[in-house]
Amino acid sequence: MNHHLDLRRFLVALALVPCILAPASAQELSFTLVEQLVLGDDEEAPAEYLLTFPERVRTDSKGRIYVKDRRRADVRVFDASGQYVTTIGSRGEGPGEMQRIDGIHVDGQDRLIVSDQMLARFTIFTDLGNSHETKAFEVERTIYPSPILSLGDSFVLKYMEFIDDPAGKRSVLHLHDTELNWLGSFAQLGNLFNLDIPFQRHRSRSRDGLKVATNGSDTVVLAHRVYGGYVYRYTRSNDTWVMDKLKGGPAPERPYILVSERDFEANLDYRRSAILGSSPEGIFRAKILNWSLGVVILANGEIVHFTKQTPLGDTGYTSAEMFSQDGTLVGYGPLQLDDPELDGNKRVKISISILWQDAAGRIYLRRENESGFYVLSVAELVVRPL
């Protein structure tokens, strides 16, 4: 192996991607995902246990796990030990059927709520799918209502097509009552994206433009999928939502590089960890240097944000950062898996995506296994000083 060549490539990557340093008060921490259960890892298992690409996950009061898998129009349910229980829904347009599932949620009454963009409706299942009812979207053009999250005695949904409020301002987060009637909106689009920049306007319309988490009562946290180094926290005080912009740990000064079509086709490194999309402004080809993998709010109010860096000349690495209740950066450091073989497999590590955190604080994540298939992992997060 040519170590001098590898070192030169690393130095070139650092030179091309300058970093913004974290505050001096922040600690260096290690974040370890200690896996307790893996679904979909046995290729010889019956079909109901096999996963293609788990996209949405929720849990209920009995610890049952609800999984929406890519290209399926149903939701599979497993018990807390990973045993298959049942499948809710099927493909179609009739009662209890779905065409394109965008979001799922299980509320405090163990109702499964499914949003369907193509049918422009919610389906609410009770008793593990034995009963159901539907509710039309408030506005038919409202698409991608995902995620759906409980917030006290209401729901908060992220839309990437927007209901305009009476003042004509577009907002990303929308409150609904328990019957999914729209109550109001907050988190204005212009406070989250610089709409004067074409690429940011493009990302503001993307279904995966933002990662979202809530503490279930009065706080919602957002992070850009193309992560620019800031996490946005909204806190409810009476009927007002207050935004705090939280500065994260060390991050590339530029979270992405726009690439010409010629360079994109000629350079594999530009195509690796890239976004290719079109919008009214044109076609965007961007090499992404800094990603959000997801965000969670811990029981003590601290926020943990998971990230992935994919600098030029490197396949990538994972990290995390933690914020205190007052929004101060507590620390940052590498994100790792407790299994040494998995942790040593870079392809597995950079495939991690955080999908859900249950009431007991367990993290549900999607990752590849060593054979290259996607699985659903349930893990405990352990944070220690480095």
LINVEN-V653704 format. One record per residue. N is the residue number from 1. PHI is phi as a letter, one per 40 degrees, with the letter a starting at -180 (999 if undefined). PSI is psi in whole degrees, -180 to 180 (none if undefined). D_CENTER is the distance of its C-alpha to the mean C-alpha in Angstrom with 1 decimal. Layout:
# LINVEN-V653704
N|PHI|PSI|D_CENTER / N|PHI|PSI|D_CENTER
This chain:
# LINVEN-V653704
1|999|138|37.1 / 2|c|93|37.7 / 3|c|-32|36.2 / 4|c|-39|37.7 / 5|c|-43|35.8 / 6|c|-41|32.5 / 7|c|-42|33.2 / 8|c|-43|34.1 / 9|c|-40|30.9 / 10|c|-43|28.9 / 11|c|-38|31.0 / 12|c|-42|30.6 / 13|c|-43|26.8 / 14|c|-39|27.1 / 15|c|-36|29.6 / 16|c|-22|27.5 / 17|b|77|24.4 / 18|c|151|25.7 / 19|b|149|23.6 / 20|c|124|23.3 / 21|c|154|24.5 / 22|c|161|23.2 / 23|d|148|25.7 / 24|c|-24|28.6 / 25|c|-16|28.0 / 26|c|142|24.6 / 27|c|159|25.1 / 28|c|123|24.1 / 29|b|161|22.1 / 30|b|140|20.9 / 31|b|117|17.8 / 32|b|130|18.4 / 33|c|110|16.5 / 34|c|105|19.5 / 35|c|134|18.9 / 36|b|-24|20.8 / 37|a|140|20.1 / 38|b|126|19.0 / 39|b|135|19.0 / 40|g|10|20.0 / 41|c|-12|21.7 / 42|b|105|25.2 / 43|c|-15|26.2 / 44|c|0|29.4 / 45|c|161|27.9 / 46|d|159|28.5 / 47|d|-34|26.4 / 48|c|-17|24.5 / 49|c|-11|23.0 / 50|c|139|21.9 / 51|b|144|18.4 / 52|c|-54|17.7 / 53|a|88|13.9 / 54|c|120|12.1 / 55|b|-40|9.4 / 56|b|140|9.4 / 57|b|139|10.9 / 58|a|166|12.9 / 59|b|156|16.1 / 60|b|-173|19.4 / 61|c|-18|22.3 / 62|c|8|23.9 / 63|g|5|21.0 / 64|c|147|20.6 / 65|b|124|17.4 / 66|b|126|16.4 / 67|b|125|14.8 / 68|b|120|14.2 / 69|b|149|15.0 / 70|d|145|15.0 / 71|g|8|18.4 / 72|b|148|19.3 / 73|b|41|20.2 / 74|a|176|20.3 / 75|b|123|18.5 / 76|c|145|19.9 / 77|b|132|20.7 / 78|b|152|21.5 / 79|c|179|23.2 / 80|c|-21|22.2 / 81|c|-1|24.1 / 82|g|8|22.4 / 83|c|136|25.3 / 84|c|136|24.8 / 85|b|-56|25.8 / 86|a|172|25.5 / 87|b|131|23.8 / 88|b|128|23.3 / 89|g|174|24.0 / 90|a|173|25.0 / 91|c|135|25.0 / 92|i|-172|27.3 / 93|b|-1|28.0 / 94|c|-175|30.1 / 95|d|133|29.4 / 96|g|7|26.6 / 97|b|156|25.5 / 98|b|155|22.5 / 99|b|-51|22.2 / 100|a|106|18.6 / 101|c|123|16.0 / 102|b|-41|13.0 / 103|a|150|11.9 / 104|b|154|13.4 / 105|a|148|14.2 / 106|b|120|17.1 / 107|c|-173|19.0 / 108|c|-15|21.7 / 109|c|11|24.2 / 110|g|28|22.3 / 111|c|134|22.1 / 112|c|120|19.6 / 113|b|126|18.4 / 114|b|129|17.4 / 115|b|136|16.9 / 116|b|109|18.6 / 117|c|-40|18.6 / 118|c|-36|21.7 / 119|c|-3|23.7 / 120|f|48|22.5 / 121|a|161|22.4 / 122|b|143|20.9 / 123|b|127|22.4 / 124|b|113|22.9 / 125|c|139|24.0 / 126|b|162|26.0 / 127|f|51|27.8 / 128|f|39|25.4 / 129|g|-2|26.0 / 130|c|-22|29.7 / 131|b|153|29.6 / 132|a|160|27.5 / 133|a|162|27.7 / 134|b|157|26.2 / 135|a|121|25.4 / 136|c|148|25.4 / 137|d|149|22.8 / 138|c|-41|24.4 / 139|b|128|24.5 / 140|c|-30|24.8 / 141|c|-6|23.1 / 142|c|116|19.9 / 143|b|162|17.3 / 144|f|51|13.6 / 145|c|80|13.6 / 146|a|136|10.1 / 147|c|167|8.8 / 148|b|128|12.1 / 149|b|145|12.7 / 150|c|141|16.1 / 151|a|89|17.8 / 152|g|-126|21.3 / 153|c|29|23.4 / 154|a|-177|21.1 / 155|b|148|17.7 / 156|b|133|15.3 / 157|b|145|13.6 / 158|c|126|11.7 / 159|b|142|14.0 / 160|b|4|14.2 / 161|b|148|17.9 / 162|b|145|19.5 / 163|c|123|22.1 / 164|c|136|24.5 / 165|c|171|25.8 / 166|d|-25|29.6 / 167|c|0|29.7 / 168|g|14|28.1 / 169|c|138|25.0 / 170|c|135|21.7 / 171|b|156|18.8 / 172|c|-34|15.1 / 173|b|138|15.0 / 174|b|126|17.6 / 175|c|141|19.4 / 176|b|152|21.0 / 177|c|-175|23.6 / 178|c|-15|23.7 / 179|b|12|25.2 / 180|g|33|22.4 / 181|c|135|24.8 / 182|c|133|23.4 / 183|b|-33|24.5 / 184|i|178|23.3 / 185|b|158|20.6 / 186|a|-178|19.5 / 187|g|75|17.3 / 188|c|140|19.4 / 189|d|-42|18.0 / 190|c|-16|20.7 / 191|c|-15|19.6 / 192|b|-30|16.1 / 193|b|143|17.3 / 194|c|98|20.7 / 195|c|-3|21.9 / 196|c|-13|25.0 / 197|b|119|23.2 / 198|d|-41|22.9 / 199|c|-38|19.8 / 200|c|-36|17.9 / 201|c|-41|19.3 / 202|c|-45|18.0 / 203|c|-31|14.4 / 204|c|-21|14.9 / 205|c|-2|15.6 / 206|c|142|12.7 / 207|c|-25|10.5 / 208|b|27|7.5 / 209|c|-26|9.2 / 210|b|142|7.2 / 211|c|142|4.3 / 212|b|143|6.5 / 213|a|158|8.5 / 214|a|156|12.2 / 215|c|1|15.3 / 216|g|0|16.6 / 217|b|-63|19.6 / 218|b|10|19.7 / 219|b|136|16.7 / 220|b|137|13.4 / 221|b|138|11.3 / 222|b|146|9.5 / 223|a|138|8.7 / 224|c|135|9.4 / 225|d|-45|7.6 / 226|c|99|11.3 / 227|c|120|11.8 / 228|c|9|15.3 / 229|h|3|15.9 / 230|b|142|15.3 / 231|b|140|13.1 / 232|b|122|14.2 / 233|b|128|15.3 / 234|b|126|17.1 / 235|b|132|19.7 / 236|c|128|22.0 / 237|b|108|25.7 / 238|f|-118|27.9 / 239|b|14|26.8 / 240|b|141|25.5 / 241|b|125|22.0 / 242|b|130|22.3 / 243|c|134|19.8 / 244|b|136|19.8 / 245|b|109|18.5 / 246|c|126|17.9 / 247|c|126|19.0 / 248|c|-165|17.1 / 249|c|-169|18.8 / 250|d|133|20.4 / 251|a|153|18.7 / 252|d|142|20.1 / 253|c|-35|22.1 / 254|b|122|20.8 / 255|c|-12|17.1 / 256|a|162|18.3 / 257|b|122|21.8 / 258|c|137|23.0 / 259|b|140|25.1 / 260|c|161|28.1 / 261|c|-41|28.4 / 262|c|-49|31.2 / 263|c|-36|29.4 / 264|c|-44|26.3 / 265|c|-30|28.5 / 266|c|-21|30.7 / 267|b|112|28.3 / 268|c|-34|26.0 / 269|c|-34|24.3 / 270|c|-34|23.2 / 271|c|-27|21.8 / 272|c|131|19.9 / 273|f|51|16.3 / 274|b|163|17.1 / 275|b|130|16.0 / 276|b|120|18.8 / 277|a|165|19.0 / 278|b|155|21.6 / 279|a|176|22.3 / 280|d|-24|25.5 / 281|c|-11|25.8 / 282|h|-166|25.9 / 283|c|134|24.1 / 284|b|129|21.7 / 285|b|117|21.5 / 286|b|128|19.6 / 287|c|120|19.3 / 288|c|129|16.1 / 289|b|-22|17.0 / 290|a|122|14.1 / 291|b|150|10.4 / 292|c|131|7.5 / 293|c|-10|5.9 / 294|h|167|4.3 / 295|a|146|7.0 / 296|b|156|9.6 / 297|b|121|13.1 / 298|c|166|15.9 / 299|d|-29|19.0 / 300|c|5|21.1 / 301|g|-9|18.9 / 302|c|151|17.7 / 303|b|132|14.2 / 304|b|126|12.6 / 305|b|128|10.2 / 306|b|135|9.5 / 307|b|164|10.6 / 308|b|131|12.3 / 309|b|134|15.6 / 310|b|70|17.4 / 311|c|162|20.8 / 312|d|137|23.6 / 313|g|7|25.7 / 314|a|143|23.1 / 315|c|-20|20.6 / 316|h|167|18.2 / 317|a|161|17.4 / 318|b|153|14.7 / 319|a|-180|15.0 / 320|a|163|13.9 / 321|a|149|15.3 / 322|b|137|16.5 / 323|b|143|17.8 / 324|c|175|20.6 / 325|d|-32|21.1 / 326|c|4|23.0 / 327|g|1|20.2 / 328|c|141|22.1 / 329|c|114|20.5 / 330|c|-46|21.8 / 331|a|176|21.0 / 332|a|162|19.0 / 333|i|-173|19.5 / 334|c|146|18.6 / 335|b|128|16.0 / 336|b|163|18.0 / 337|b|147|18.5 / 338|c|-25|21.7 / 339|c|117|23.2 / 340|d|-37|25.2 / 341|c|-44|25.3 / 342|c|-41|21.6 / 343|c|-29|21.1 / 344|c|-5|23.7 / 345|c|103|22.1 / 346|c|-35|20.2 / 347|c|-41|18.9 / 348|c|-46|17.4 / 349|c|-46|15.9 / 350|c|-3|14.2 / 351|c|-5|12.7 / 352|c|136|10.5 / 353|a|130|6.7 / 354|c|124|5.9 / 355|b|-32|5.8 / 356|a|155|8.3 / 357|b|127|11.2 / 358|c|-179|14.5 / 359|c|-24|17.6 / 360|c|1|19.1 / 361|g|2|16.3 / 362|c|144|15.4 / 363|b|132|12.1 / 364|b|121|11.0 / 365|b|149|9.7 / 366|c|137|10.4 / 367|a|165|12.9 / 368|c|154|16.2 / 369|c|-176|19.4 / 370|c|-17|22.6 / 371|c|-2|23.7 / 372|g|8|20.8 / 373|c|148|19.4 / 374|c|140|15.9 / 375|b|166|15.9 / 376|b|124|14.1 / 377|b|140|14.8 / 378|b|123|15.4 / 379|b|154|16.1 / 380|c|138|17.6 / 381|c|124|16.6 / 382|b|126|19.8 / 383|b|128|20.3 / 384|b|155|23.7 / 385|c|146|25.7 / 386|c|none|26.4
